[in-house]
């Protein structure tokens, strides 16, 4: 092969993980196919998603070619910038549909909570890496505070779905850093004891979502509508599904948000249980590869980041599928690599880029 061509190919693929790329590519193809059906064959929607995917792939490639040690340098400034922007949202944010989540900077309109999906676990991984040799209880307490501040600011917007995802990503970092099981048990008991207090601070619509989980038919045309229609779609798919482009819940406009948060219901109706099992199998392959990369990472920062990204990906999958199936309350969590949306696609592939960087930028460490 011509040397310049070889160098070009090495530049494109040198820091890519073949197995992970293959799984991601198959999931993205599934996503494009089901989006075409869910959007009622609207090619404009598909083209828009292809643009999102192209941008996300470029971001993934750039991050994969960045050394983890370089990422560490941005952990603290990125976290501080995110907190400042979240405070800016609380003070001067734009209100849309009753939620204050967006900040207009003049040249762009941004949602700072999306930045914190990466900034929070990166900050915590950086913190634990710096104190690796002297970790004590106070370090875990300070890490918990670093996690709680952005989570509370985001929950106040209100954006419960994003707050849950960021809380889980930070928790996984703290857990993988060696948090004692006794402390975990104590936190679990404390969490149960604080449920009445947490209930009192929830917004009315959030309380209604939780109550709807118990019995969606109490308000079938209101709070329970999303859950009921998605459960009908999932159940009507049967074993083999109704076939691609032949689902009825989305095409007859019974299913809300059928290209975004509830696209799994469209997939289930058209491809049935067998299709769902294949989708879950692909997700499990991605999770297994991520955990393998985490276990072989050479530094604490790399291990914590890889573990957190992988388990946060699992949380995305579990929460979305549980929400659509009626076993979890409705929150705004997309189905990874399947749901329509640029922000979620970029965030997800950025995380995979970090995984690939950790896997390929290995260095010798003293034993």
ZAMARGU-4260 file (C-alpha; in steps of 0.2 Angstrom, whole numbers, plus 5000, padded with zeros to 4 digits):
<rodrens>
0) 5000/5000/5000 | 5006/5018/4996 | 5014/5025/5012 | 5004/5041/5012 | 4988/5031/5010
5) 4994/5020/5025 | 4998/5035/5036 | 4981/5042/5032 | 4972/5026/5036 | 4982/5025/5052
10) 4977/5043/5057 | 4959/5038/5054 | 4958/5021/5063 | 4974/5021/5074 | 4964/5025/5090
15) 4948/5017/5085 | 4942/5001/5094 | 4936/4990/5080 | 4924/4980/5091 | 4916/4995/5099
20) 4914/5004/5083 | 4906/4989/5075 | 4893/4988/5089 | 4890/5007/5089 | 4888/5006/5070
25) 4875/4992/5070 | 4865/5002/5084 | 4865/5018/5074 | 4859/5009/5058 | 4845/5001/5069
30) 4841/5019/5075 | 4840/5026/5057 | 4829/5012/5052 | 4817/5014/5066 | 4817/5033/5065
35) 4812/5032/5047 | 4797/5022/5052 | 4793/5032/5068 | 4794/5049/5058 | 4782/5042/5045
40) 4795/5041/5032 | 4800/5059/5034 | 4817/5060/5025 | 4820/5077/5032 | 4820/5070/5050
45) 4832/5056/5044 | 4844/5068/5036 | 4844/5079/5051 | 4849/5063/5061 | 4863/5059/5049
50) 4870/5076/5051 | 4869/5074/5070 | 4878/5057/5068 | 4892/5065/5057 | 4895/5078/5070
55) 4895/5066/5084 | 4907/5054/5075 | 4919/5069/5072 | 4919/5073/5090 | 4922/5054/5095
60) 4937/5053/5083 | 4944/5069/5090 | 4942/5063/5108 | 4949/5046/5104 | 4965/5054/5097
65) 4967/5065/5113 | 4978/5057/5127 | 4969/5054/5144 | 4982/5064/5153 | 4977/5079/5142
70) 4959/5077/5147 | 4964/5078/5165 | 4970/5095/5163 | 4953/5101/5158 | 4943/5092/5172
75) 4944/5107/5184 | 4941/5121/5172 | 4927/5112/5163 | 4918/5108/5180 | 4920/5126/5186
80) 4914/5133/5169 | 4899/5121/5170 | 4894/5127/5188 | 4895/5145/5182 | 4884/5142/5168
85) 4871/5132/5179 | 4871/5147/5191 | 4868/5158/5175 | 4853/5147/5170 | 4846/5149/5188
90) 4847/5168/5187 | 4845/5173/5169 | 4840/5157/5160 | 4826/5156/5147 | 4810/5147/5152
95) 4803/5135/5140 | 4788/5124/5144 | 4789/5129/5162 | 4807/5124/5164 | 4822/5135/5165
100) 4836/5125/5157 | 4843/5136/5143 | 4855/5150/5143 | 4856/5163/5129 | 4875/5169/5127
105) 4871/5180/5113 | 4881/5170/5100 | 4873/5153/5105 | 4859/5146/5116 | 4866/5132/5126
110) 4860/5119/5139 | 4874/5118/5152 | 4867/5103/5160 | 4873/5093/5145 | 4890/5099/5148
115) 4890/5092/5166 | 4886/5074/5160 | 4905/5073/5155 | 4912/5087/5167 | 4905/5079/5183
120) 4913/5061/5181 | 4929/5069/5174 | 4931/5081/5189 | 4928/5067/5202 | 4940/5055/5193
125) 4953/5069/5193 | 4950/5072/5211 | 4952/5054/5216 | 4967/5052/5205 | 4976/5066/5214
130) 4972/5058/5231 | 4974/5040/5226 | 4988/5036/5239 | 4979/5045/5254 | 4960/5041/5251
135) 4950/5043/5267 | 4932/5046/5272 | 4933/5065/5270 | 4938/5063/5252 | 4922/5053/5248
140) 4912/5066/5257 | 4920/5080/5247 | 4917/5070/5231 | 4899/5069/5236 | 4897/5088/5238
145) 4906/5090/5221 | 4892/5079/5214 | 4877/5086/5224 | 4880/5104/5219 | 4877/5102/5200
150) 4864/5089/5203 | 4853/5100/5214 | 4855/5115/5202 | 4849/5104/5188 | 4835/5096/5198
155) 4829/5114/5202 | 4827/5119/5184 | 4818/5106/5184 | 4826/5093/5174 | 4824/5077/5184
160) 4830/5065/5170 | 4847/5074/5167 | 4849/5076/5186 | 4847/5057/5188 | 4859/5053/5174
165) 4872/5065/5181 | 4870/5059/5199 | 4872/5041/5193 | 4888/5045/5183 | 4895/5053/5198
170) 4890/5039/5210 | 4898/5026/5199 | 4915/5036/5200 | 4914/5036/5219 | 4909/5018/5220
175) 4923/5012/5208 | 4935/5023/5219 | 4933/5011/5233 | 4918/5017/5243 | 4915/5005/5257
180) 4899/4993/5257 | 4895/4998/5275 | 4894/5017/5269 | 4883/5012/5254 | 4871/5002/5266
185) 4870/5018/5277 | 4867/5029/5262 | 4853/5017/5256 | 4845/5017/5273 | 4846/5036/5275
190) 4839/5038/5257 | 4824/5028/5262 | 4822/5038/5278 | 4822/5054/5268 | 4809/5049/5256
195) 4795/5060/5265 | 4806/5075/5264 | 4811/5072/5245 | 4792/5069/5241 | 4788/5086/5249
200) 4800/5096/5238 | 4795/5087/5221 | 4785/5097/5209 | 4766/5093/5207 | 4770/5085/5189
205) 4784/5075/5196 | 4773/5068/5210 | 4759/5064/5197 | 4772/5054/5187 | 4777/5043/5202
210) 4758/5040/5206 | 4754/5037/5188 | 4768/5023/5189 | 4757/5014/5201 | 4741/5015/5192
215) 4742/5024/5175 | 4723/5021/5172 | 4719/5034/5186 | 4722/5048/5173 | 4722/5039/5156
220) 4720/5055/5146 | 4732/5065/5156 | 4747/5060/5166 | 4745/5041/5162 | 4743/5043/5143
225) 4761/5041/5139 | 4763/5026/5149 | 4747/5017/5143 | 4751/5020/5125 | 4769/5014/5126
230) 4764/4999/5135 | 4751/4995/5122 | 4764/4997/5108 | 4776/4986/5117 | 4764/4972/5120
235) 4756/4973/5103 | 4772/4968/5095 | 4771/4950/5101 | 4786/4938/5098 | 4791/4944/5080
240) 4783/4961/5079 | 4771/4969/5066 | 4785/4972/5054 | 4795/4987/5049 | 4784/5002/5044
245) 4769/4993/5050 | 4767/4999/5068 | 4751/5007/5072 | 4753/5017/5088 | 4765/5029/5081
250) 4758/5030/5063 | 4741/5034/5070 | 4748/5047/5082 | 4743/5038/5098 | 4761/5037/5104
255) 4768/5054/5110 | 4787/5058/5107 | 4788/5043/5096 | 4805/5049/5088 | 4813/5053/5104
260) 4810/5047/5122 | 4797/5034/5116 | 4806/5027/5101 | 4809/5010/5110 | 4790/5008/5109
265) 4790/5009/5090 | 4804/4997/5089 | 4795/4985/5100 | 4779/4986/5091 | 4788/4983/5074
270) 4801/4970/5079 | 4793/4962/5094 | 4802/4952/5108 | 4815/4945/5096 | 4820/4962/5090
275) 4821/4968/5108 | 4832/4954/5113 | 4844/4958/5099 | 4844/4976/5104 | 4848/4972/5122
280) 4861/4959/5116 | 4870/4973/5107 | 4869/4985/5122 | 4876/4971/5133 | 4891/4969/5121
285) 4895/4988/5122 | 4894/4987/5141 | 4905/4972/5142 | 4918/4980/5130 | 4917/4996/5141
290) 4920/4986/5157 | 4934/4977/5149 | 4943/4993/5144 | 4940/5000/5162 | 4948/4984/5170
295) 4963/4986/5159 | 4965/5005/5161 | 4983/5009/5167 | 4978/5024/5179 | 4965/5027/5192
300) 4958/5042/5182 | 4956/5031/5166 | 4948/5017/5176 | 4936/5028/5185 | 4931/5037/5169
305) 4929/5021/5158 | 4919/5013/5172 | 4908/5028/5174 | 4905/5030/5156 | 4900/5012/5153
310) 4888/5011/5168 | 4880/5028/5164 | 4877/5020/5146 | 4869/5006/5155 | 4858/5018/5165
315) 4852/5027/5149 | 4847/5010/5142 | 4839/5004/5158 | 4829/5020/5162 | 4823/5022/5145
320) 4817/5004/5142 | 4810/5004/5160 | 4800/5020/5157 | 4793/5014/5140 | 4788/4997/5148
325) 4779/5005/5162 | 4791/4999/5176 | 4799/5016/5179 | 4791/5034/5180 | 4792/5044/5164
330) 4808/5055/5163 | 4816/5063/5149 | 4830/5050/5145 | 4833/5045/5127 | 4837/5028/5121
335) 4856/5028/5117 | 4860/5029/5098 | 4842/5026/5093 | 4832/5041/5099 | 4832/5057/5087
340) 4843/5071/5094 | 4859/5079/5092 | 4864/5083/5110 | 4862/5065/5116 | 4871/5058/5101
345) 4886/5069/5103 | 4887/5066/5122 | 4886/5047/5119 | 4899/5046/5106 | 4910/5058/5115
350) 4910/5046/5130 | 4914/5031/5118 | 4928/5042/5111 | 4935/5043/5129 | 4934/5024/5131
355) 4944/5022/5114 | 4957/5035/5120 | 4959/5025/5137 | 4961/5009/5127 | 4974/5015/5115
360) 4984/5028/5124 | 4991/5015/5137 | 5007/5019/5146 | 5019/5009/5156 | 5017/5011/5175
365) 5028/5006/5189 | 5024/4990/5199
</rodrens>
